[in-house]
Amino acid sequence: MDIDRTNKRIIALLEQNARLSAAAIGREIGLSRPAVQERILAMEQSGVIQGYHATMGEGVGLARAVLFIRIAERPCDRALTWLSSLPGVVSVASLAGEWDALATVTLPSVADLSALNDEIAASPLISESRSQIVLKTYERKGGVATSA
């Protein structure tokens, strides 16, 4: 699917506020509500837009961490798929460099994080892992560049 300047603007607006109506987006970018709805539907069906989510505030009381992981086998696909299936794992990124993967996790407690670390360390797919607790997250609103 072609991600033109208009689609990038729609995505940027949805990243800032996923609850924006098609009419509000249309007013912002100069398109009709049906035209915006058609573009959003096409991006959803092609996989460009894969979902909408709520972002948790810092004070929710959940344990958040990043895990740096070295994978014991090549290719890494089996280990990466396994990691992404674990409870509490929000995302897994394959890396080039010192570490093979970076997992972002959100769990109800530090005890749950410790149990997850133990499970990962015990896996024959993993040769080493290190966890870092996230103290605070600074996020940019709207991650898509809109200049074409």
C-alpha positions, 0 to 999 in steps of 0.5 A: 500500500502506498503511504502518501503524505496524506496517509502519513498525516492521518497516522500522525494524528491517530498516534497523538489521539487514537480516539479522533473521529474521521470527521475531526481528522478530515477537518484537520487535513482538508478531506471529507469524513468518508474519504478519511474513513476509506483511507483508514480502512484501507490502511487497517486492511493492508496492515499499515494500521495494526490496532489502537491502544491505551497508553498507561500512565506512570502511576498505575503501579505496574513493573516495567522493564527492558530486557537485553537478550543474547540468543543461543541459536541461529537463526533467532526466529524461534527464540524471538517468537517464543519471547514475544509469546511470554506473559507480560512481554509487550514487544520484542525487537531484533537487534544488530550489535552487542545484544540480539534482542530487546524485550519490553515488558509490563507486569503486575509486580517486581516479583512477576518480573523476577519470575519472568527473568528466571524463565528466560534464563532457564531457556536453552534458547537464551544464552544471556539476559539482563534486565533494567527496570524502567523508572520513567518513560519520555515519549514523543507524541506522534512518531511519524514524520509528516513531511514528504 
